[in-house]
């Protein structure tokens, strides 16, 4: 959710809470009761969509970080074996071909990180026989290969997340729009009848309908997804 949407979600929650607490005041006003029930349902849907949005973003980032670490740590082990062999044979070309530090691998951009680990894997396979006495095993090579493939696959997921996130973002915007229109066009108007008969209830409603921007302390009615303000009394 955007900061504006978070502020509006807080307004929805406060307003619905006040309307619930004052439900006896409009017990016989069926259209108002129905509108409040629909506003509650919209808020539930907003919260669910917001959680989906958060889960997609955080989940992929966490998975990718774990897979990158597993890939790099395995690659460092293999490169160490190659490096030791090359140093012993005074093969500077071979040694330089895998001369990547942990930081070179872990801090690189996704494609470069995977490519560098793949270079290490290819060099190891090319010299597998000579490297066996140094500790290289088929299992180690298979594990590194698997780590690289897994990381490359997860690295592509942000594109999928962007696609899914775009859909969720649009759904969120639609849900906010629906609730804003529900308040603006129905609940605000039906609440006008309590302005004189129950002024405390009405004034508390107006206060709850105020959206306060946490960043700059500005207050406005939460009637749309911009800064436009529409008065609840129709003025």
C-alpha positions as CSV (number, residue, x, y, z in Angstrom):
1,X,0.0,0.0,0.0
2,X,1.0,3.6,-0.6
3,X,1.3,6.0,2.3
4,X,-2.0,7.6,1.1
5,X,-3.7,4.2,1.1
6,X,-2.4,3.4,4.6
7,X,-3.8,6.7,5.9
8,X,-7.1,6.0,4.3
9,X,-7.2,2.5,5.6
10,X,-6.7,3.9,9.1
11,X,-9.6,6.3,8.5
12,X,-11.8,3.5,7.4
13,X,-11.0,1.6,10.6
14,X,-11.6,4.5,12.9
15,X,-14.9,5.5,11.2
16,X,-16.3,2.0,11.1
17,X,-15.3,1.5,14.8
18,X,-17.2,4.7,15.7
19,X,-20.2,3.6,13.6
20,X,-20.2,0.2,15.3
21,X,-20.1,1.9,18.7
22,X,-23.0,4.2,17.8
23,X,-25.0,1.5,16.0
24,X,-28.1,2.1,18.2
25,X,-28.3,5.6,16.8
26,X,-29.1,4.3,13.3
27,X,-30.6,1.0,14.2
28,X,-33.7,1.5,12.0
29,X,-31.8,3.1,9.1
30,X,-31.4,0.0,7.0
31,X,-29.6,1.6,4.1
32,X,-27.0,3.1,6.4
33,X,-26.6,-0.3,8.2
34,X,-26.1,-2.0,4.8
35,X,-23.6,0.6,3.7
36,X,-21.6,0.2,6.9
37,X,-21.6,-3.6,6.4
38,X,-20.4,-3.2,2.9
39,X,-17.6,-0.8,4.0
40,X,-16.5,-3.4,6.5
41,X,-16.4,-6.1,3.8
42,X,-14.3,-3.8,1.6
43,X,-11.8,-3.2,4.4
44,X,-11.4,-6.9,4.9
45,X,-10.7,-7.3,1.2
46,X,-8.3,-4.3,1.3
47,X,-6.4,-6.0,4.2
48,X,-6.2,-9.3,2.4
49,X,-4.9,-7.7,-0.8
50,X,-2.3,-5.6,1.2
51,X,-1.0,-8.8,2.9
52,X,-0.7,-10.5,-0.5
53,X,1.3,-7.6,-1.8
54,X,3.6,-7.6,1.2
55,X,4.1,-11.4,1.1
56,X,5.0,-11.5,-2.6
57,X,7.6,-8.7,-2.1
58,X,9.2,-10.0,1.1
59,X,8.9,-13.7,0.3
60,X,10.8,-13.5,-3.0
61,X,13.5,-11.2,-1.6
62,X,14.1,-13.7,1.3
63,X,14.2,-16.8,-0.9
64,X,16.6,-15.2,-3.3
65,X,18.9,-14.1,-0.5
66,X,19.0,-17.6,0.9
67,X,19.6,-19.2,-2.5
68,X,22.3,-16.7,-3.4
69,X,24.2,-17.4,-0.1
70,X,24.0,-21.2,-0.6
71,X,25.3,-20.8,-4.2
72,X,28.1,-18.5,-3.3
73,X,29.3,-20.6,-0.3
74,X,29.4,-23.7,-2.4
75,X,31.2,-21.8,-5.2
76,X,33.8,-20.5,-2.8
77,X,34.6,-24.0,-1.6
78,X,35.1,-25.2,-5.2
79,X,37.1,-22.2,-6.2
80,X,39.3,-22.7,-3.2
81,X,40.1,-26.2,-4.4
82,X,40.9,-25.0,-7.9
83,X,43.0,-22.1,-6.5
84,X,45.1,-24.4,-4.3
85,X,45.7,-26.8,-7.1
86,X,46.6,-24.0,-9.5
87,X,49.0,-22.4,-7.0
88,X,50.7,-25.8,-6.4
89,X,51.2,-26.2,-10.2
90,X,52.1,-22.6,-10.6
91,X,49.4,-22.3,-13.1
92,X,48.6,-18.6,-12.9
93,X,46.1,-18.6,-15.7
94,X,44.0,-21.3,-14.0
95,X,44.3,-19.5,-10.6
96,X,43.2,-16.2,-12.0
97,X,40.2,-17.8,-13.8
98,X,38.6,-18.4,-10.4
99,X,40.1,-15.6,-8.4
100,X,36.7,-14.3,-7.1
101,X,36.3,-13.3,-3.5
102,X,33.2,-14.0,-1.4
103,X,32.3,-10.3,-1.9
104,X,32.8,-10.5,-5.6
105,X,30.2,-13.2,-5.7
106,X,27.7,-12.2,-3.0
107,X,27.6,-8.5,-3.8
108,X,27.4,-8.7,-7.6
109,X,24.2,-8.2,-9.5
110,X,22.1,-11.3,-10.0
111,X,23.3,-12.2,-13.5
112,X,27.0,-11.5,-12.7
113,X,26.8,-13.5,-9.4
114,X,25.3,-16.6,-11.2
115,X,27.7,-16.3,-14.1
116,X,30.8,-16.1,-11.9
117,X,29.7,-19.2,-10.0
118,X,29.0,-20.9,-13.3
119,X,32.6,-20.1,-14.4
120,X,33.9,-21.8,-11.3
121,X,31.7,-24.8,-12.0
122,X,32.9,-25.1,-15.6
123,X,36.6,-24.8,-14.6
124,X,36.1,-27.5,-11.9
125,X,34.5,-29.9,-14.4
126,X,37.2,-29.3,-16.9
127,X,39.9,-30.3,-14.3
128,X,37.8,-32.7,-12.3
129,X,40.3,-35.6,-12.5
130,X,43.2,-33.4,-11.3
131,X,41.2,-31.8,-8.6
132,X,39.8,-35.0,-7.0
133,X,42.8,-35.5,-4.7
134,X,42.3,-31.9,-3.5
135,X,38.7,-32.7,-2.3
136,X,36.6,-32.1,-5.4
137,X,33.8,-34.7,-5.6
138,X,30.9,-35.3,-8.1
139,X,28.5,-34.5,-5.3
140,X,30.1,-31.1,-4.7
141,X,29.8,-30.3,-8.4
142,X,26.2,-31.5,-8.6
143,X,25.3,-29.4,-5.5
144,X,26.9,-26.3,-7.0
145,X,25.1,-26.9,-10.3
146,X,21.8,-27.2,-8.5
147,X,22.5,-24.1,-6.4
148,X,23.1,-22.1,-9.6
149,X,20.0,-23.3,-11.3
150,X,17.8,-22.6,-8.3
151,X,19.2,-19.1,-7.9
152,X,18.7,-18.3,-11.6
153,X,15.1,-19.5,-11.4
154,X,14.3,-17.4,-8.3
155,X,16.1,-14.4,-9.8
156,X,13.5,-14.4,-12.6
157,X,10.6,-14.3,-10.1
158,X,10.7,-10.6,-9.4
159,X,9.4,-10.2,-13.0
160,X,6.5,-12.5,-12.0
161,X,6.1,-10.6,-8.8
162,X,5.9,-7.3,-10.7
163,X,3.2,-8.8,-12.8
164,X,1.3,-10.2,-9.9
165,X,2.0,-7.1,-7.9
166,X,0.5,-4.9,-10.6
167,X,-2.7,-6.9,-10.5
168,X,-2.9,-6.6,-6.7
169,X,-2.1,-2.9,-6.8
170,X,-4.9,-2.4,-9.3
171,X,-7.3,-4.4,-7.1
172,X,-6.3,-2.4,-4.1
173,X,-6.9,0.9,-5.9
174,X,-10.3,-0.4,-7.0
175,X,-11.2,-1.5,-3.5
176,X,-10.2,1.9,-2.1
177,X,-12.2,3.7,-4.8
178,X,-15.3,1.6,-4.0
179,X,-15.0,2.3,-0.3
180,X,-14.4,6.0,-0.8
181,X,-17.4,6.3,-3.1
182,X,-19.5,4.3,-0.6
183,X,-18.6,6.8,2.2
184,X,-18.8,9.9,0.0
185,X,-22.0,9.0,-1.9
186,X,-23.9,7.0,0.7
187,X,-22.7,7.0,4.3
188,X,-21.7,10.7,4.5
189,X,-25.1,11.7,3.0
190,X,-27.1,9.5,5.3
191,X,-25.2,10.8,8.3
192,X,-26.4,14.3,7.6
193,X,-29.7,13.5,9.3
194,X,-28.0,13.1,12.6
195,X,-26.2,16.5,12.4
196,X,-29.0,18.2,14.4
197,X,-30.7,15.3,16.2
198,X,-27.4,13.7,17.5
199,X,-24.7,16.4,17.1
200,X,-22.1,14.5,19.2
201,X,-22.5,11.4,17.2
202,X,-22.3,13.3,13.9
203,X,-19.3,15.5,14.9
204,X,-17.4,12.4,16.1
205,X,-18.1,10.8,12.8
206,X,-16.7,13.8,11.0
207,X,-13.5,13.6,13.2
208,X,-13.1,9.9,12.4
209,X,-13.5,10.6,8.7
210,X,-10.5,12.9,8.8
211,X,-7.3,11.4,7.2
212,X,-4.1,12.5,8.9
213,X,-0.9,12.3,6.9
214,X,1.7,10.9,9.2
215,X,4.5,12.4,7.3
216,X,3.4,16.1,7.3
217,X,0.6,16.1,9.9
218,X,-1.9,17.3,7.3
219,X,-5.6,16.4,7.6
220,X,-8.2,16.0,4.9
221,X,-11.3,13.9,4.2
222,X,-10.4,10.6,2.7
223,X,-12.6,10.9,-0.3
224,X,-10.2,9.8,-3.1
225,X,-6.7,8.7,-3.8
226,X,-5.4,12.2,-4.4
227,X,-5.5,15.3,-2.1
228,X,-9.0,16.4,-3.2
229,X,-11.2,17.1,-0.2
230,X,-15.0,16.8,-0.4
231,X,-17.1,17.9,2.6
232,X,-19.5,15.4,4.1
233,X,-22.2,18.1,4.4
234,X,-22.3,18.6,0.7
235,X,-20.7,22.1,0.7
